[in-house]
Amino acid sequence: MKFNPETYSIPDQREVPFIDSDEIWSYLNNAKSTNERVNEIIAKSLNKKRLNLEEVANLIQANTPEQIEIIKAAARKLKEKVYGKRIVLFAPLYVGNYCINNCEYCGFKSSNKEAIRKTLSKKELISNVKALEQNGQKRLILVYGEHPKYTPEYIAETVKTVYDVKTGNGEIRRVNINAAPLTIDGFRTVKEAGIGTYQVFQETYHPEAYKIYHKGGRKMNFDNRLVSLDRAQEAGLDDVGIGALFGLYDWRFEVMGLVRHTNHLEACYNVGPHTISFPRLQDASEFKLNPDYLVSDDDFTRIVAILRLAVPYTGMILTAREKAHIRQEVLQYGCSQIDAGTKIEMGAYSEVENNHQDLKKEQFLINDDRSLGEVIDELLEHDYLPSFCTACYRKGRTGEHFMEFSVPGFIKRFCTPNAILTLAEYIIDYAGEETAAKGWKLIEKNIESLHETKLESSVRMRVERIKQGERDLYF
C-alpha cells in the first residue's frame, strides 16, 4: 500500500497495518527544508489544512534557529485561531495495575516483582471519585493494566459507577479510558457505558524498536495494537486517542508515525483521532533510561509545535510527566488539554497525602504534582481560560460530527462560552478568594471578546443562573 500524501486517498484499508518504516525514513531523508518551503507549509497550516507526510518531514528537518522560531511562532498563531486561550482540565484515576504484559519501560510490567498490585474495590473507587469531585474535577481518564480481570464488562461497570457518584455540586461528566485494545464487541460494550475518548498508545511506531521493548503478553503484537482503534471505529466508537512514548525511538520517526496514524483514520473513517498524546519517557521501577533516544526540552518544544501545525483540529494532551515550567512553555505552541492535581498511586486521591513518590506503587514518576487549584491559578495568571466543558458529548458532537462542527472554525464560538460557564461553577464551588477574583476578571474579559451581542447576552444570563445555584448549563 502506498499512501498518497496530497489527497490522503487510499483504498479500503480498514484494520490493515499502515506503517511502512522505509516510507517514513524516505520522507525524512529527502526533505528539502529551505526557508521558502517551510514558509509555504506554514501558510497551508495557518489556513487550517492538515499537513501531509512530506510537509511534516520538512518541518521536522528544519533545524536552524530561525526556522525553529518561525515554526513555534506559527504554532502559537494557529492555536489562537482554533482554540483561543482555552485549556481543558482532567485527572487520571488508576483503577487497576495488574498486567500480563512485560513492557521494559513500565513499572506495571509482569516481571516486576517489586510492584504492589491492586485493583480498587467499588468502595475505594467511589471514595477516590468523591475526593476528586470535592476538588472540582469534572473530567477523568480511568487507567487499567492489561489483564483478564479488566474485561470490557468490568470497564463498563466502573465507568457507570463513576458517573453515579455525586458529591454536593460535584459530579464527573466525562469518563475517558486508557486501557488495552479490545475486540469490536468489547469496544461496543464500553461505548454503551457512555465513555468519552478511548485511548490506545502505540508507544513506538517503529516495528523493530517495538520488539525490543515488548517481550511478553498480548502487547507483543505490533500490528494488533496498531489497528486496534480501527476496531473501535468499526464498533461505532468514533472518539479515540492516539499517542507515542517519546524516548523509545527517534523522535522524528514517532512524529511521522502519529501523523500517519491520523491520516489513516481520516482516510478510512472520515474522522481523525480526537486527541494526540506525546508523553516523554520517565524513570520507572526496574527500568533505566536509555540515553540514545531521550528527547531534550528543546526538541520536546519543537515536537509540540510541529504536531500543532500538522493537525490543526486535533486535541493535544500534555501530562504531569512534564515539569511545571515546561508545561507552561509548550501550552503556547498547541496543547489544548492538561491533567492537574495528578496522583498515580493506586487509591491515592482518597488517602492521606504522601510527601514522596513510591515507584513500587506507580507506573512512572511524575514531575508536576501541584493541586488542581494551583494549576488553575497559574492558568488564570497567564490569561488562559480553564475549562471542564463536556458539552460536545451531551450534544452528540463527536467523531465525524465533531469534525463537521470544528473544521469550519466554530470551536471558539461554542467552546469559549462553555468554558466560561464551567469556570464560573468552579469559582463558586471550589475556588479561594484570590483565585475567584482572577477568575471573574478573566470571565468578563472573555465575555466581552465574544463580539456577538446575542451570544454575549446568553452567556451572561447563564452565568447569573449558575450564581443562583443552577449547574451544568452549556451551549
Secondary structure, 3 states (H helix, E strand, C coil): CCCCCCCCCCCCCCCCCCCCHHHHHHHHHCCCCCHHHHHHHHHHHHCCCCCCHHHHHHHHCCCCHHHHHHHHHHHHHHHHHHHCCEEEEEEEEEEECCCCCCECCCCCCCCCCCCCCCECCHHHHHHHHHHHHHHCCCEEEEEECCCCCCCHHHHHHHHHHHHHCEECCEECCEEEEECCCCCHHHHHHHHHCCCCCEECCCECCCHHHHHHHECCCHHHCHHHHHCHHHHHHHCCCCCEEEEECECCCCHHHHHHHHHHHHHHHHHHHCCCCCEEECCECCCECCECCCHHHCCCHHHHHHHHHHHHHHCCCCEEEECCCCCHHHHHHHHHHCCCEEECCCCCCCCHHHCCCCCCCCCCCCCCCCCCCCCHHHHHHHHHHCCCEEECCCHHHHCCCCHHHHHHHHCCCCHHHHHHHHHHHHHHHHHHHCCCHHHHHHHHHHHHHHHHCCCCHHHHHHHHHHHHHHHCCCCCCCC
